[in-house]
Amino acid sequence: MKTLNDISEQLQTGNSDEVIRLIGKALAEKITPAIILNNGLIQGMDIIGKKFKAGEIFIPNVLIAARAMNGGIEILEPHLAAAGVEPKGKLLIGTVHGDLHNIGKTLVNIMFKGAGFKIVDLGVNVPAEKFLEAAKQEKPDVIGLSALLTTTMLNMNTTVSLLRENGINIPIIIGGAPTSAQYADSIKADFWAQTASDGVEMVRDYLATT
Ligand code: B12
């Protein structure tokens, strides 16, 4: 549908004003909010994720597309709520204790939000206890841990152990430059993703089969 394609394209170029105008147009054309979200905004963000993964575009492109996505979601949110559209899942995420890097985590949030997830972001330098408390309170579908330092990545181990010892069996995905699939296995995290888009694909596939 033309208006939905236009939304996807304008999102990819980061044209927030056009995205917002086109959402209004789509609503006036009686396209449902869920279709606007899935076939316009999320579709556009999916393409951005794939291009980023392929190295065809870079972080600034992702960030401007994300800004347009956020603007679009803001306009669409009341219509989605009124139509009773449920988020695809909830991601609880944070950068582990001792670590202040947040750019990678922000990209992970953007990609998950783009895939229709609700995000609960605990920020940076997050102690294991805070993850535990939030996991109990928020009951997310997946928990994401980020670390960029070889020293702080050890705190992923502490966090996973504390969550498991306290009976939290929610799937955990870890990521960040020094981490690896082997490391994820060794600390009994459920998933490891090299990039934000890989993470979305893994979690989406996993939740679709449960
Ligand atoms: C920017 C940066 C900083 C900024 C952070 C600003 C911010 N707001 O985030 C500042 C200046 C604060 C900083 C500080 C430090 N930094 Co620094 N920093 C970097 C740098 C240049 C870029 C990191 C980055 O943002 N990359 C871009 C993002 C998009 O990539 P990413 O984080 O890897 O995330 C991607 C994936 O890994 C994945 N991902 C990440 N997290 C997660 C989580 C999940 C769940 C999933 C699924 C995926 C995922 O998805 C992302 C997108 O695909 C790197 C070098 C580098 N090239 O990586 C050094 C680097 C990480 N820093 C380093 C160091 C040593 C430090 C300091 C200790 C320096 C110092 N002596 O003070 C401090 C530590 C501060 C602290 N306690 O955390 C070292 C780490 C070495 C090591 N292996 O331990 C690096 C590698 C530089 C180097 N070569 O020495 N740093």
Residues whose N, C-alpha, C, O or C-beta is under 5 A from the ligand:
A	BS01	B12	G98 D99 L100 H101 N102 I103 G104 K105 L107 V108 G144 L145 S146 A147 L148 L149 T150 T151 I173 I174 G175 G176 A177 P178 A193 Q194 T195 A196 G199
